[in-house]
Amino acid sequence: MFSHIHPDNYDAQLSNKQQNMAKLFSDFDLPLADLYPSVPLNYRQRAEFRVWHDGDDLYYIMFDSKTKQKFRVDDFPVASEIINKAMKALLIAIKDHRELRFKLFQVDFLSTLSGELLISMLYHKPLEENWKIEAEKLKVQLSIIAPVDIIGRAKKQKIIVDKDYVMEYLQVGSKTYIYQQVENSFTQPNAGVNEKMLLWAQQTTLDAGGDLIELYCGNGNFSIALAENFDRVLGTEISKTSVRSAQINISENGIDNIDIVRMSSEEFSQAMNGERKFRRLEGFDLTAYNYDTVLVDPPRAGLDIDSVELVRRFKKIIYISCNPETLKDNLALLIETHQIDKFALFDQFPYTDHVETGVILTRK
């Protein structure tokens, strides 16, 4: 199943992506794209597997995205070395252990470049106190691989042994940034390419000045790395969990010019326009910000029409996209008011059709 995933294929698949992107955006007057490759193997810091029980045996399975057929997974070459070691060690540890094995249907792994590991075990049964006792023993057993924490999940249950997050350390240029990454919250899966994305965004805003507004800021991934280039940063994020992580990450990195508010881009637009008042904005004076630069990293659906109108108010737009098709649609509207200065391809997902892109636009 993974025959196409091999270092010998990497350059060819990346070249093919470049050609596809050039074709997709051929109607635009794009500058020469900056290209940021991935390491060819062990680049993913996240992986999720279903667990298949076959008599006494059990193993991981995944589903082919096209045929929907299940296939057995003993090794996962795109995942980090820590995840590959833990995959095998976990199955060996629980194979003859009814309390940990029975009704287990999925295992999620989250690892870091800094060497931490979080394992989530999902069950079709209520988890009793005895499960936690045995999970604590499993944690000790697996700690020979990496500092590990375990989460048990069942219907309306979440048992944590001993924490539900990892701390990632990303090297961006000469600086190291610390990020709390919480289970079930979005983080960039390819940490090495994420470092390159952050450096690119830093370098392209080096002399920007003014204030930065970031929509969809998540755990502060971009805000924290870019804060040094701006007077003030205001991030908006709808997820409570991500907002809490962002606050922790701001503190961990000793940054004092970032504020995070929990609201959607639509709500932020309404607040900017004075159309609605939000209790969450008490103490914030949105009229005091210089709306010079905006950064958006939207979901695959891209920016809705109201968000496009919102970002067009800014002098500079930094658009990080995980879906070139919706980016193309958004750019068709944005170039009415802005010109494209920089374009970058980040190979977050080698050996797939997915391409992460970065675009810098400035007002005409």
C-alpha angles and dihedrals in degrees: 000000000000096000090118090057104085133121090240089063096047103090092044094051091047092050089050090053091051091053092047092051092048089052094046093051097036091118090063128077094238126178117234106291121246107230124213114185128199129230104269098237140028093019102131118090092189133056136165126198136180114228119231120203114206110174107291091347127082131180143160123272135189130190126241105243092220105037097026087222116146120237132187119253119202096155129023107199095187093058125084120275089248091058092048092052093045093048092062097037093051095053092047091050096050102033095097095026110097096189093058098032105042113102092354105150106165141023124196123195127200117182135171139216084241090065104255126133135201121191123194117196116196122203141190091216138063113270114233129199090265089062090059092049091053092043089056089055090048090052091056090047094051095043089087086074098047141322097293138188126190132212125194117204130189134149106316090347135110120171116186124205099205112320137354099224144057129217114233125198115205123191111218111177107307095339133083118214126198121219130183108216115196126206113264093014123114117265129160104268096210102061095181092056090042088061088054092048091052092048091049091050090047094050095045091053097040096122097024099112121171119075132319124217115195121195118199090017096168112187091347095271095153100021093062096048093045099043093095091062096056140055092230137359125208116189126191124201131163099206113091091206093053092046090054091049091048090054091050091047092050089054095043090054094046094236119157105179101067127093124183124202126187107235141107123255088253091055091046090053090051091050092049090051092048089239094127138016120224126202087213089065096056107133093023121108104199091184089064094065123096102227094212104129133025127187121200127184100173129182120265092282089068124212120334118227094264091052090049089054090048096052092045088070091069126087093224128030124196107194119188110188134189092185119054092192095061090039089057091052092049094046091055087064098036095055089063087076104014138047125224111246102169137017126188137183118210116191096217093151112038119196092022133091091248119111127182113212137189126205131185116201129181128195114265 
